[in-house]
Amino acid sequence: MARFSAKAKSRFYSNLEKYARSGFGIENACESMLAQPGLKVAEREILGGIVDGINAGDSIGQALNRSRVKLTSVEVEIVTASEKGGLLEKGLAHLADYFRRVHQTRIKILRGLAYPFVLAHIAIPLAVVAITMISSVLQEGGVNWDMAINAGSWVARGYIAAIALGIFLVWVFRAAKTSAPIDSFLNRLPLIGRARKSLALSRFCEVFHIHMLSGLRMSETLEGAGRAAQSGAITKAALKGTEIVKEGRPLSDAIFGFAEAYPNDFARGIAAAEQSGELDREIDQWARFYNEDAGEAMDRLAEWTPKVFYFAVVIFVAGLVIRIAMAYRDVINGLLDMDI
């Protein structure tokens, strides 16, 4: 499957938005982009899928699923809703901005991790060599290979544990998109929790607003926004809320009943706006608020993630230093015993 990074997606949707804003038909826009040199494989597959889908009578949202590139629910929901409401350029512009912000946050985190990462990969091998050399002083015949193997295996176990932890975290974050308990747990974590919840609510509000502008039924709007949130708690609440709305009850009943998914201030604002006929304006304001809050939370996450990693590296290296000191102590004790 072709890889489609957040950076590439941002540029892709930004270019499509330019065509849509200029009045190009989406089929002509895709064909024009396909004629450009230097296209990524993922871009070519998506554009080709859109053209094939439109020729087959599909909507743009349906055509997005024709390619082998796996797209997120956010992309499909926003394109589908904005297309129905004649607001395709607005939806594409939002996707371009959303993936740009995701890319920038990842770059900040990776840049911050560079120094502690390099430190770890220099300090750890040097510490292992030092432990082996010092312990070898006790061996008249040469290097203490048992000590070297033991130290090397200890470091290897550390790398294996780090890789296993990384794989587990990837699984947990993916599972949180559909599992309400895992999602709620992650939302309670420092730094990560606020960023995740604000991003999910910003996706929910953006899609909700676009669905409203498109004139969709409230039940469809709530269900589509819940899917696009990529949050197990919000998706679950939205699906249950959809049934409440279908019964003819107000939207506020579908929001107030799920405190785990929707903050109290948000729920109260929706209730007041619904009663006063200002729901469209209220959702738009919340979308902007959560976009800004998500940006601040992601900046803070990008700032503190390298610091936490650096602290972990310092502790790990400190443990190796202690082992060196203990090995050096053994050398000194051995020399003193020989003198005696």
Secondary structure as UniProt FT lines:
FT   HELIX           6..21
FT   TURN            22..23
FT   HELIX           26..34
FT   TURN            37..38
FT   HELIX           41..55
FT   TURN            56..57
FT   HELIX           60..63
FT   HELIX           64..66
FT   HELIX           73..84
FT   TURN            85..86
FT   HELIX           88..136
FT   TURN            137..138
FT   TURN            140..141
FT   HELIX           145..175
FT   TURN            176..178
FT   HELIX           180..187
FT   TURN            190..191
FT   HELIX           192..213
FT   TURN            214..215
FT   HELIX           218..228
FT   TURN            229..230
FT   HELIX           232..246
FT   TURN            247..248
FT   HELIX           251..256
FT   TURN            259..261
FT   HELIX           264..276
FT   HELIX           279..339
//
